[in-house]
Amino acid sequence: MSHRVAILCEYPTLNGGEQSMLATLSGVQAAGFRSTVLAPPEGPLAVELHQRGVEVVPFCTFSADGTRRDQPSLRAELSMRLKQLGPNLLHANSLAMGRLSGPVAAEMHLPSMAHLRDILKLSRQAIADLNRHGRLLAVSEATRRFHAGQGVAAEKLHVLHNGIDLQQFQPRPSSGYLHRELGLPSAAPLIATIGQLGLRKGQDVLAEAVPRLAEAGTDFHWLLAGERHSDKDESRRFEARLRRLAAGPLAGRMHLLGFRYDIDRLLGELTLLVHPARQEPFGRVLLEAAASGVAVVATDVGGTREIFPPRSGSAILVPPDDPTALAGAVGQLLGDPALHAAIAAATRRQAVTALDIRRALSGLLMHYHELLTG
């Protein structure tokens, strides 16, 4: 018997949460689920879904002027959409959509679950709304512990690590296309930081580490792939500061690439991925780098050590907000080819052993079936 699952998405973008949902979507459909995605009808996510032949039902949490719509009207529209679709299961793909949809699904007696992909402090009402779902999936044990500690129903919380397609992301020899695109010497080491531009991702910490590396005579170029999504003043100031650095003190060494659609190919051009995040539930770019066999330096926050357990030797983890430690780890890897090669090989082994998308898909389908069977 075929079941219809309605997947609820907040943003039109293709960030980590959307990419993780897309990574399991074909497997969900192959398992007999008819998938419909409620999401903004325009933007990269909708384009990708249409290309895959997935039904998109328009659902916008923001008005045309960019302001967030009020919760009662959103819930009224969601209820209407769900009654029209008649799904057997609702899957909210983010914490915010989980909060929005929890009361709606409960009132409709619709089996439902929410994916908790963020580590955020929640109000009592937000916690109560999330707890209306039958099941809550945390992307890491660190995420599960955090939310259980603030009152989210522990008996409903389950850990499901995201997975990665080991064919799409795999070790590849460098073609030199990125060096040519940027006009850099073919032998120049490339260090990249990939993700949204913002305080949480900690690009400013690496910006402090870069001059220390340069002063030590370390040869490299730093690439920032990603864009700012938040319109908060602090986020705007954060991006402006990075752009000033790229145009001033770090000119010629720091390169802002903006959003990239070629991350799977870009990773093969890198010497090193550096992830200086201040908070990270379970960073998708870390999975992509691991599967691609790229050596990684990352901050030891959130679920990162669940991706790179210390005993695996698959990354160098440093404390957050510590540019000295970050510079030391980067300099160590760039200056020790044997260590660099060992860590790069270990990242791929870790991906094959623990991060295969098939494992994530199997877990997701198990939760779907258990919800449907009560």
C-alpha positions in Angstrom: 0.0 0.0 0.0 1.3 3.4 -0.9 1.4 6.2 1.7 1.6 9.9 1.1 4.1 11.9 3.1 3.8 15.7 3.2 7.2 17.3 3.9 7.0 20.9 5.3 9.9 23.2 4.5 10.4 26.8 5.7 12.9 28.4 3.2 13.3 28.4 -0.6 17.1 27.8 -0.2 19.3 24.8 -0.6 21.1 24.9 2.8 22.0 21.9 5.0 18.5 21.0 6.1 17.1 21.1 2.6 20.1 19.2 1.2 19.7 16.5 3.9 16.0 16.1 3.1 16.8 15.9 -0.7 19.4 13.2 0.0 16.8 10.8 1.3 13.9 11.8 -1.0 14.5 9.4 -3.8 15.0 6.5 -1.4 11.7 7.5 0.4 9.9 7.4 -2.9 11.5 4.1 -3.9 10.2 2.6 -0.7 6.7 3.3 -1.8 6.0 6.8 -0.3 4.4 9.4 -2.5 6.2 12.6 -1.4 4.7 16.1 -1.6 6.7 19.1 -0.4 5.0 22.2 1.0 7.5 25.0 0.4 7.9 28.4 -1.2 7.1 27.9 -4.9 10.1 29.9 -6.2 13.8 29.6 -5.4 16.5 26.9 -5.6 14.6 24.3 -3.6 11.5 24.5 -5.8 13.6 24.3 -8.9 15.4 21.2 -7.6 12.1 19.5 -6.6 10.5 20.2 -10.0 13.6 18.8 -11.8 13.1 15.6 -9.7 9.4 15.5 -10.6 8.3 16.0 -7.0 5.0 17.8 -6.4 5.4 21.2 -4.7 2.5 22.8 -2.9 3.0 26.5 -2.3 3.4 27.4 1.4 5.2 30.6 2.3 6.1 31.6 5.8 7.1 35.1 4.7 5.1 37.8 3.0 6.2 39.4 -0.3 7.8 42.2 1.7 10.0 39.8 3.6 8.1 39.9 6.9 7.2 36.7 8.7 3.5 35.9 8.6 1.6 35.5 11.9 1.3 32.1 13.3 -2.5 31.8 13.3 -2.8 32.5 9.6 0.1 30.1 8.8 -1.6 27.4 10.8 -4.9 28.0 9.2 -3.4 27.8 5.7 -1.4 24.7 6.7 -4.5 23.0 8.0 -6.3 23.8 4.7 -3.5 22.5 2.6 -3.2 19.2 4.6 -7.0 18.6 4.3 -6.7 19.1 0.6 -3.8 16.7 0.3 -4.9 14.1 2.7 -1.4 12.8 3.6 -0.9 9.8 5.8 2.1 11.4 7.5 3.5 14.9 8.0 7.3 15.5 8.3 8.3 19.0 9.3 11.8 19.4 8.0 13.0 22.0 10.6 12.5 23.0 14.2 10.5 26.1 13.3 8.2 24.1 11.0 7.9 21.5 13.7 6.7 24.1 16.2 4.3 25.6 13.6 2.8 22.2 12.6 2.7 20.4 15.9 -0.7 21.7 17.0 -2.2 21.4 13.5 -1.2 17.8 13.1 -2.4 16.9 16.6 -5.8 18.5 16.0 -6.1 16.6 12.7 -5.0 13.3 14.3 -2.4 13.1 11.6 0.8 11.1 12.4 3.6 13.6 12.4 7.3 14.1 13.2 9.6 17.1 13.3 13.3 17.2 12.4 15.4 19.2 15.0 18.4 20.5 13.1 19.2 23.4 15.4 20.4 23.9 18.9 18.3 26.8 20.1 16.8 28.0 23.4 13.0 27.6 23.2 10.1 29.2 25.0 7.8 27.1 27.0 5.1 27.5 24.3 7.5 26.4 21.5 8.4 23.3 23.5 4.8 22.5 24.1 4.1 22.9 20.3 6.9 20.5 19.4 5.7 18.0 21.9 2.4 17.7 20.0 4.2 15.6 17.4 4.4 11.8 17.7 8.1 11.8 17.2 11.1 14.2 17.1 14.3 13.5 15.2 17.5 15.1 16.5 20.4 15.2 14.0 22.9 14.4 16.8 23.1 13.2 20.3 24.3 16.7 21.3 21.1 18.1 19.8 19.0 15.5 21.6 20.6 16.2 25.0 20.2 19.9 24.6 16.5 19.8 23.8 15.7 17.1 26.4 17.4 19.3 28.9 15.1 22.2 28.2 11.9 20.2 28.4 11.3 18.6 25.0 9.7 15.2 25.6 12.6 12.8 26.0 10.5 9.8 25.1 9.7 11.3 21.7 13.3 12.3 20.9 15.4 10.0 18.7 18.8 10.6 17.2 19.1 10.1 13.4 22.4 11.2 12.0 22.3 12.7 8.5 24.0 10.7 5.8 25.9 11.4 2.6 25.9 10.0 -0.9 29.3 8.3 -1.2 29.1 8.3 -5.0 28.3 11.9 -5.4 30.9 12.9 -2.8 34.1 10.9 -3.2 37.8 11.5 -3.5 38.7 13.0 -6.9 42.0 14.3 -8.3 42.2 18.0 -8.7 41.5 19.4 -12.1 42.8 22.8 -11.3 39.6 24.5 -12.4 39.2 26.5 -9.2 42.8 27.8 -9.4 42.1 28.9 -13.0 38.8 30.5 -12.1 40.5 32.6 -9.3 43.7 33.2 -11.3 45.9 31.5 -8.7 49.2 29.6 -9.1 48.4 26.0 -9.8 50.4 24.8 -6.8 48.8 27.2 -4.3 47.2 25.3 -1.4 43.5 26.1 -1.1 41.8 26.3 2.3 38.0 26.6 2.3 35.3 27.4 4.7 31.8 26.5 3.4 28.5 27.6 4.9 26.3 30.6 5.6 28.1 33.8 6.5 27.2 34.5 10.1 28.4 34.6 13.7 27.4 31.0 14.3 29.7 29.7 11.6 32.7 31.6 13.1 34.3 32.8 9.9 35.6 35.8 11.9 37.7 33.5 14.1 39.4 32.1 11.0 39.9 35.7 9.8 41.9 36.3 13.0 43.9 33.1 12.4 44.8 33.9 8.8 47.3 36.7 9.5 49.1 34.5 12.0 49.6 31.8 9.4 50.7 34.4 6.8 53.3 35.8 9.3 54.6 32.3 9.8 55.3 32.1 6.1 52.5 29.5 5.4 51.5 29.6 1.7 47.8 29.3 1.1 44.6 31.0 -0.1 41.4 31.1 1.9 38.1 30.6 0.1 34.7 31.4 1.7 31.8 29.7 -0.1 28.4 30.7 1.1 26.2 33.7 1.6 24.3 35.6 4.3 20.6 34.7 4.8 19.8 36.5 8.0 18.7 40.2 7.7 19.5 41.0 11.3 21.8 44.0 11.8 24.5 41.9 13.5 24.5 39.6 10.5 24.8 42.5 8.0 27.6 43.9 10.0 29.3 40.5 10.2 29.3 40.2 6.4 30.4 43.8 5.9 33.4 43.1 8.1 34.4 40.1 6.1 34.1 42.0 2.9 36.3 44.8 4.3 38.9 42.2 5.2 38.8 40.7 1.7 39.2 44.1 0.1 41.8 45.4 2.6 44.2 43.5 5.0 43.5 40.1 3.5 43.3 41.2 -0.1 44.7 38.6 -2.5 44.7 35.9 0.2 40.9 35.8 1.1 38.4 35.1 -1.7 34.6 35.4 -1.2 33.0 32.9 -3.6 29.3 33.4 -2.7 26.8 30.6 -3.1 28.2 27.6 -5.1 26.3 24.8 -6.8 29.5 22.8 -7.4 30.5 21.8 -3.8 31.0 18.1 -4.7 33.4 19.2 -7.4 34.9 22.1 -5.5 35.9 19.8 -2.5 38.3 17.9 -4.8 40.3 21.1 -5.4 40.9 21.8 -1.7 44.0 21.1 0.4 42.0 21.6 3.6 38.5 22.3 4.9 38.4 24.5 8.0 35.1 24.7 9.9 35.4 27.3 12.7 31.8 27.2 13.9 30.7 28.3 17.3 27.8 26.0 17.3 27.1 23.1 15.0 24.4 20.4 15.5 25.7 18.1 12.7 27.3 20.1 10.0 26.5 18.8 6.5 29.6 20.2 4.9 31.6 18.1 7.3 29.9 15.0 5.9 30.6 16.2 2.4 34.3 16.8 3.1 34.7 13.5 4.9 33.1 11.6 1.9 35.4 13.5 -0.4 38.5 12.5 1.5 39.4 16.1 2.4 41.4 16.7 5.5 39.4 18.7 8.1 40.1 21.1 10.9 36.9 21.9 12.9 35.9 23.3 16.2 34.8 20.7 18.8 31.2 21.9 19.2 27.8 20.3 19.1 27.7 17.1 17.1 31.0 17.5 15.3 32.8 14.8 17.4 29.9 12.4 16.5 31.0 12.9 12.9 34.7 12.7 13.7 35.2 10.6 16.9 38.6 11.3 18.3 39.7 7.6 18.1 39.0 7.7 14.3 41.9 10.1 13.6 39.7 11.6 10.9 40.0 15.3 11.8 41.8 17.8 14.0 39.3 19.3 16.5 40.1 22.6 18.3 38.2 24.7 20.8 35.8 27.3 19.5 36.7 31.0 19.5 40.4 30.2 19.6 42.2 31.6 16.6 45.6 30.6 18.0 44.6 26.9 18.2 42.9 27.1 14.8 46.1 28.6 13.2 48.2 26.0 14.9 46.1 23.1 13.6 46.0 24.5 10.0 49.8 25.2 10.1 50.4 21.6 11.3 48.5 20.0 8.5 49.9 22.2 5.8 53.4 21.6 7.1 53.2 17.8 7.5 52.3 16.0 4.3 52.3 12.6 5.9 49.8 13.7 8.6 47.7 15.5 6.1 47.5 12.3 3.9 46.7 10.1 7.0 43.8 12.4 8.1 42.4 12.8 4.5 42.3 9.0 4.2 40.7 8.6 7.7 37.9 11.1 6.8 36.8 8.9 3.9 37.0 5.7 6.0 34.8 7.4 8.6 32.3 8.4 5.9 32.1 4.9 4.5 31.9 3.3 8.0 29.3 5.6 9.7 27.9 8.3 7.4 26.5 6.5 4.3 23.2 7.9 3.2 21.7 4.4 3.1 22.0 4.2 6.8 20.2 7.5 7.3 17.5 6.5 4.8 16.9 3.2 6.6 16.5 5.0 9.9 14.1 7.5 8.5 11.9 4.8 6.9 11.9 3.0 10.2 10.5 6.1 11.9 7.9 6.6 9.2 6.6 3.0 9.5 6.6 3.1 13.3 4.6 6.4 13.2 2.1 4.9 10.7 1.6 1.8 12.6 1.2 3.6 16.0 
